[in-house]
Amino acid sequence: MHVHSMFSIFRKAARRSGVAAALFTFCLTLLSAGSDPSAYLHGIDVSRYQKEVDWKHVKESNINFAFIKATEGDFLKDPFFDRNWEHSRQQGIKRGAYHYYLPWVNVDQQIELFKNTVTLQPGDLAPVLDVETFAQDVSDAQMRNDVRLWLTSIEKHYGVKPIIYTYQKFYDLKLRGHFPGYHFWIARYQNEEPSTHPKDKMAFWQYSEKGIVKGIESPVDVNWFYGDLEDLSTFCVPAPAEQPAPATVIAQTK
């Protein structure tokens, strides 16, 4: 069965019965098609709007990864970031941090705020730049130049290529085809998977903002990753390269 057809069945189940039933239906569909359900990973993204998340219960809900809001503009650190960052790590959930980009704010200051807030460890997901805000006084060319500066500066600092988050309409108007070297994470809720430029690569689909997940009292954004755990690891901070052992010098005696 084609992947798009399987996701179509999943979406119908989600509308009828909610996320838990949809996940069950989706896995049954994959099994009947001879596919491994573990090859498609389910994840969430959270911010202060979800308040105190019980990450132990989240882990029990078949959540494989979580993107956590860290910063916004040049002034805001999410008040729940430190808690979410540590508690998700304790539960063994693959975690990533994202920055909400404001196009009218100095990009260098936005870079510094994120770098001063987020410390990544090997195995953490790559940083995400959330680009979804319109600004009448900032040209598209200037916005894209600043976005590239954030992406390249953050990659240099952390040693891993960032991911770009946006939603379908903003992607179509501002970003489509302009960042072929990066993977996208795209929000689209109209019961359709995101569409992308042939040269663009999409890795994550945010399919709903109304997910119900155990351990989170309010609705939460829910996402699919197009791959398995091994694929997901390619989006993570790499382990440091092993240094060669120093050469042993043997003294020569006469």
N, C-alpha and C positions, 0 to 999 in steps of 0.2 A: 504493500500500500504506500502511496506517495506521502511524504511528510506533511504536505499542505492539507491533504485529505484527513490525516489523523488529527491535525490541529483543528480542522473544521468540526469534527466530531467532539473534540474537547470543548470547543467554544459553546456548542449547543448544550452540552451537559452542564457547563458553568452557568449558563443563563437559567436552566431549569432548577438545578439543585445546589448551587453554591460550589465553592472551591474544593472542599473535601470530596464530594461526590464526583466532581469533574476529574480530579486527579485519579480516582479509582477507575472511572470510565476510560480515561486516557491510557492508563497502564494496561487495562484489559484489551484495549484496541491494539496496543503495541504487541502484546503477547499473541493475540490472534493473527497478527501480521507476521509473526516470526521475528519480531524485533525485541531488543532488550530495553525495558523501561528505564534502567539505570543510565542509558545513553542520553537522557534528557533530564537536566537538572532544574529543580524548582528553587527559587530564591525570593527574597524580599528586599525592600529598601525602606529605611526608617529615618526619622528626624524627631525633633522635639514634639511633633504632633502626636506621636505614639506614646509619649511620656515614658514611664518606667516599664520596660519590656522584661518579661520573664523569659530569659534566653534558654533556660532548661526546658521549658515547655515548647519553645520554638524549635529546639533541636528534635524534640519528639514528634514534630509535625512534618517530618520529611522535608525540612528546609536545609538546603545544602550550602547556600551562600547568602550573604547580606551586605548590601551597600549602606553605609552609615554617613549621614550628613556631618561634615566637620566644620565647614566655614562658609561664609557668604560675603561677597564684596571684599572690603578691606577693614571691616569693623566687627563682624559677628562670628563668634564661635558658638556652635550649637550647644546649649546648656546640658544636653544629655549625651554629648559625644563621648566623653571620657568613660562614662558608665557603660554605654553600649559597646564601645571599643574593647574594653577589658572583659565584660561578661560574655560577649560573643566568642572571644578567644578562649575563655575558660571552658566553653561548651564544645569547642572544636569545630565551630562553624567558620567556613572560609569567609573572611571579612575584607571589605574594601571601604575606602573613605572617598567622599565626593565634596567638591567645591561648587557652590552656586554662583555662577559668573554674572556680574553686573557690567554691561558694556560701557557705561559712563564713568566707571571707577577706574583709576589708574591701575593698569594691569600688573606693574611691578609690585605694587602694594598688595594686590590680591595673591600674587605668587608667594610673597614673604609671609603673609598670614597663614597660608596653607602649610608651608614648610615649617613654620614655627609651631604649628598645632599638631601635625601628624607625623608620627614616627612609624615607619614601616619595617616589618621583619620579613625575612625570607619566608615565602609561602603566602604572604598577604596579597590580595588582589591589587592590580594596578590602580593608581589614582584615577578618578573620574572627574571630568569637567562637565558640569550641568549647564548647557547653553540653550536657553529657551526664552530669554527676556528681550523684548523689542525696545529700541531706543531711537526716537525720531531724530535726535541730533547727532547720531553716530552712523556714518555710512557703512554699508555692508563690507566694503573693502577694508575699512579701518577695524571693524569688528573682527573680521577674519584674520587680519594681521595680528591683532592682540591675542586672539585665541591661539594662533600658532606660536606666539611667544610664550604663552602659559604652558602649552603642551611641550615645547622643546625644553624650556627651563626646568619643568617638573621631571621630564625624562632624564635630563642630565643629573638632577639631584638624587633621584631614587634608583636610577638604573633600569627602568622598565617603561615601556611606551604606554602613555595614558589612554583611556577610553573616553569617547565623546558621548554624552547623554543628551537627548533632545526628544521632541515629539514630532509626529509626522508632518504637520503643517509647517512648523519652523524649519525642519530639515529641508522640505521642498523649496521653501522660499529663500533660505539663507545659506545652507550648508551642502546641499546636494552636489556631489561631484567635485567639491573643493578640498576634500581631505582624504585622498585615496590611500594614504599610508596608515590610516587609523581605523580601528574597529568602532562601530557605533552600537549604542544601546538606545533603542527607539521605543517610545511610548505610542501605542495606538490601541484605542479601546472600541473601535467601531466593528468589532467582531471580524476583523481582518488583520492578517499579519502585515507588518510594515513593508513598504516597497522602497527599494533603494536604487541608486545609480549603478549601472553595470560595473563600474570600477570601485564602488564603495563596498565595504565589508561590514556585515552586521553580525554580532555575536549574542546580543541579549534583546529580548522582546519583553517590554513591560505591557502586559495584556489587560491589566485591570488596576484601578486605584481603590477597589472595594473588596479586597481580599479579606477573608476571615481566617486568622491563624491563632491557634492556641497559644496563650501567653501574651497576647496583645489585645487590649480591650477595645481599641478603636479600629476602623477599617485601615488596611495597609496596602501599599503597592505590592503587586505580585508579578514575578518575572519568570521567563524560561531562558535557560542557556542552551544554545544549540550545540550540545556535545556532552561528553562524559567527564568524569573527574580528571582523567589524564589530559583531556583537551583544556579543561579549566585551568590546569596548572600552567599552561603556556601563557596565561594572562597574569601570572603572579610574579612577585619579586623573586629573582633567582637566588639560590644559595651562593655564598661567596666561593670563588674558585679556590681550589686547594693549592697552596703554595708548595713548590717542590722542596723536598728535604735538602738541607745544606750538604754539599759534598764533604765526604770524610777525608781528611788529610792524614796520611800515614807517614810518620817520620822515617826517613831513611838513615840507617846507621852503617858505619864502615867497620 
